[in-house]
């Protein structure tokens, strides 16, 4: 019997949305719950995020008179899933659609969080089960002081969360920051003075408030490093804090929710070979849950899956940390591969899935290095890009001619010129003959006033921006069953061990069914893990 330095009913590693949702459900059910967080801050990648969540058949949609149900949502997920995923993930998809609405209602009951519907459609409206509105939501503004002693210990976002996600859609501060600030200055002033924030900051604040109200404890700067296994069951975790190791036993179960492994350079190169521009998560996301689970006997799966976007650079001293962004969705911008050719609609929803395509014979990237190509008008219309370009000399390559730009990027000059010429011809006709991007549903972050999606690239200097992977979080990890219980390679359970969020072998990989497919499922899987622990001990 391992000597315990501390004990609780439920021990959770990680304080992002998955870990906090698990802790909330467990502690609200009367179980003594402890979160160990490696950082000195709470919230992880969730606190950085825009906090849009995808939750089908939710009570907010029902109250608004919008028709949806779990079977319709499952039909939609199956319709948009890549080939082969249904065979291994269908039970987890069903578990998600069954409990996601319960999770959302539970959060509004047990926390100060209040979610609003976003005026966003599912991106694959042509597929069975899709909806024009009702599945995307985001939290309202909350004052950080609700987090009590942790109010000043929330993971800070890369850009201030002074707007809600819906306000971002309506005001489009990406293109019109001064106008957005002018329209909302009374609200913004109040938020600055009171510490009220939206998006990921609000989501973590609300979840944390609920956890604290139910007696959940949090140990910061405490890293989970190994499982405690007795008689084939995980009984707790070895943690390290202040240079000292301690044994924390969990009477009911251990939940791993420390995020992805993207900051582990060796694993990243193994599973995502080739170019990677930036990482959009805290640098502590380097695979703690994965190593613990493997030591306990778990099978890892989906290790080549991740939330992949375009990205903007922070200062050189903080690289490869960067900001996930949809800055590429401009009417006079195209993305070309290493051969200088367009290979995808720049407005495609799951663009990261295509950016990350691999050559089946080598496993290497099929398109990288890739470049966003545009002209001076792009910078004139993108103040945020101008800001980060000014802070990062050399990030943008420029040339007075296409030939000079090709030389600066090592792209074939003739192919690049043909790609631009063909795109400009599409602009003249109003039809993108290659990818029909004029008909593609845009990502929500680039909504707002309807604009043309086809404007020519013609105003020198011409420019090119690296457009490779920005990994917000990897989505591979320990394989679980539909209850979040970790599995061995033979399909048997690793008793006592659960996994949720970006740390698990996520049933939604690089592909997504809508904006918020990361946070909605992450919180749901935390909720499901706690539900399994509670039911196993009733």
C-alpha positions, -999 to +999 in steps of 0.1 A: +000+000+000+014+034-011+017+059+017-006+089+011+006+124+017-029+135+008-062+120-003-094+130-020-123+113-038-115+127-073-082+139-084-080+160-116-048+170-134-053+202-154-075+233-149-087+240-185-123+236-195-123+198-194-107+196-159-129+224-145-161+208-159-151+174-144-143+191-110-176+210-110-197+179-116-178+158-091-177+184-063-214+194-069-222+157-064-206+158-029-173+142-038-141+158-023-123+171-054-088+183-059-073+199-091-036+199-095-023+225-119+013+225-131+013+263-137+009+291-112-022+302-133-056+287-139-074+281-172-048+268-197-056+272-234-093+277-225-085+310-209-068+322-241-097+311-264-126+329-279-149+305-260-173+296-287-188+262-279-207+238-301-235+221-282-264+205-301-300+202-288-293+227-260-319+244-238-311+279-251-320+269-287-352+252-275-362+284-256-356+304-288-380+281-306-353+264-327-358+228-335-330+203-328-326+170-312-298+145-304-304+122-333-303+150-358-270+162-344-256+126-345-267+124-382-248+156-389-216+145-372-217+112-391-223+130-424-193+153-421-168+129-405-138+117-425-139+082-439-131+055-413-139+075-382-174+062-376-161+027-371-141+037-340-158+069-328-195+064-332-201+054-296-182+084-284-201+107-307-234+094-293-222+098-258-212+134-266-246+144-282-265+127-253-246+146-226-236+179-242-271+195-236-270+182-200-236+196-195-247+231-206-278+231-185-257+219-155-232+247-160-259+274-160-274+258-128-242+255-108-222+286-120-228+323-128-222+314-165-250+324-189-246+314-225-261+331-256-268+317-290-246+329-318-261+338-351-239+312-368-248+282-390-232+248-390-205+251-417-217+221-437-253+232-444-256+209-474-252+178-451-280+159-434-287+172-399-272+206-403-288+237-387-288+274-397-286+284-360-288+270-326-257+249-318-231+276-313-231+296-281-207+317-260-206+330-224-216+365-214-194+390-196-183+381-160-162+400-135-130+383-127-134+389-089-159+360-090-129+338-091-121+349-055-084+343-046-077+332-082-090+363-098-054+375-104-042+340-113-062+334-145-041+325-175-040+359-194-052+359-231-029+370-259-054+398-268-077+414-242-111+397-238-130+430-236-156+418-261-179+389-261-176+364-290-209+377-305-196+413-303-165+402-322-188+389-349-209+420-351-183+447-346-154+430-365-126+447-345-101+427-366-108+451-395-122+481-376-107+483-341-112+520-336-148+519-349-156+489-326-141+507-296-160+539-304-194+521-307-189+503-274-167+527-253-191+530-223-193+492-220-155+488-226-147+515-200-170+498-174-153+464-182-118+478-178-127+495-145-145+465-130-123+437-144-152+423-163-142+402-193-157+379-220-147+349-240-122+325-225-116+346-194-153+346-186-156+309-192-128+300-168-141+326-143-175+310-142-163+274-141-139+283-113-165+301-093-188+270-095-160+247-084-150+269-055-186+272-043-188+234-041-156+231-021-132+220-048-096+226-039-069+237-063-032+232-059-012+254-083+024+249-093+018+212-087+027+189-116+013+154-120+043+132-130+033+095-126+004+072-118+001+054-085-010+018-096-020-009-071-034-043-082-039-030-117-059+000-107-048+037-107-052+048-071-038+084-075-009+104-088+026+112-079+029+150-080+058+174-077+057+208-061+085+230-049+110+203-058+093+177-036+074+147-046+041+137-029+016+109-033-020+120-037-045+092-035-079+093-052-106+071-036-130+073-066-110+081-097-083+102-115-091+124-144-063+135-168-070+168-185-037+186-189-041+194-226-022+184-256+015+175-262+023+202-288+052+217-268+071+185-267+094+190-297+103+153-301+066+142-302+056+171-324+082+163-350+073+126-349+035+132-353+036+165-372+067+164-393+076+194-414+068+231-410+050+245-380+047+282-376+034+288-341+019+271-311-013+287-297-013+272-262+007+277-229+042+261-231+033+236-204+012+216-228+039+190-234+022+157-228+020+151-190-013+132-193+000+111-222+031+099-203+011+092-172-015+072-191+011+051-210+029+043-177-005+031-164-009+008-195-030+030-218-032+029-256-026+062-274-045+070-306-051+099-330-017+113-322-015+129-357-046+150-350-047+186-338-066+219-339-048+236-367-053+272-379-033+301-393-014+322-369+001+356-360+035+359-343+040+375-309+074+390-301+104+369-312+113+363-275+081+344-270+082+321-301+070+297-311+040+309-290+016+327-313-020+337-318-045+315-337-062+336-363-083+335-395-064+364-410-062+346-443-098+351-451-094+382-472-109+388-506-075+395-522-055+367-506-047+331-518-028+303-502-003+284-523+018+253-517+055+248-520+050+245-558+034+279-560-001+265-567-034+270-549-046+238-534-077+247-513-105+273-509-091+298-484-126+301-469-129+264-463-141+257-428-117+228-420-088+245-437-063+231-411-072+196-422-060+203-457-029+223-446-019+192-426-025+166-454+002+140-456+018+121-485+005+086-479+038+071-491+061+091-469+040+105-441+054+140-449+033+171-455+018+172-489+017+210-493+042+226-469+058+250-468+027+270-478+024+308-482-004+333-481+000+355-511-015+390-515-007+426-521-004+460-504-042+463-502-042+433-478-022+452-453-042+484-458-074+465-449-058+445-420-047+467-391-041+437-368-018+421-393+001+454-398+005+456-360+021+422-357+041+427-389+056+458-374+066+439-343+082+411-363+105+423-390+110+397-417+078+378-410+062+392-442+082+388-475+077+415-501+085+422-537+077+449-563+071+421-588+058+386-586+092+374-598+110+392-569+084+378-544+090+343-558+127+346-552+121+358-516+100+327-509+119+301-530+086+295-549+087+287-586+082+321-603+062+308-633+038+287-612+032+315-587+025+340-616+001+315-631-017+310-598-022+348-594-032+353-630-058+325-628-071+339-595-074+374-609-093+360-639-117+344-614-121+378-597-131+393-630-157+367-637-170+364-601-165+327-601-136+308-585-133+281-610-108+261-589-125+260-555-157+281-557-148+299-526-176+324-533-199+297-521-179+286-490-193+292-455-167+315-438-153+309-404-173+327-377-144+349-367-145+366-402-182+372-402-197+406-401-207+427-431-210+407-463-181+414-486-168+401-519-146+371-515-129+377-549-108+408-553-076+407-575-040+407-563-026+436-583-013+464-560+025+463-555+044+456-534+032+420-534+036+400-502+038+365-489+033+353-453+043+319-440+011+298-438+019+265-422+005+248-392-004+269-361-013+242-336-037+254-310-038+220-293-030+184-303-060+161-301-044+127-297-039+108-265-052+079-244-081+061-261-112+060-239-146+044-240-179+063-242-177+070-205-143+086-206-126+056-190-091+050-203-085+018-223-056-006-227-044-018-262-066-050-258-097-029-251-098-035-214-101-007-188-073+010-170-093+009-138-096+042-120-083+063-148-103+088-170-092+113-196-109+143-212-104+172-235-073+177-257-055+151-236-077+122-248-078+105-282-104+130-292-133+117-313-132+150-332-097+152-346-083+178-369-117+180-385-145+199-368-183+201-372-185+238-363-166+265-345-165+255-308-160+218-316-130+219-293-144+235-262-180+221-264-167+185-265-139+192-240-163+204-213-187+176-222-160+149-218-150+164-184-187+162-174-189+126-187-158+115-168-173+128-136-206+112-144-189+079-148-171+082-115-203+093-097-223+064-111-196+038-104-197+048-067-234+052-062 
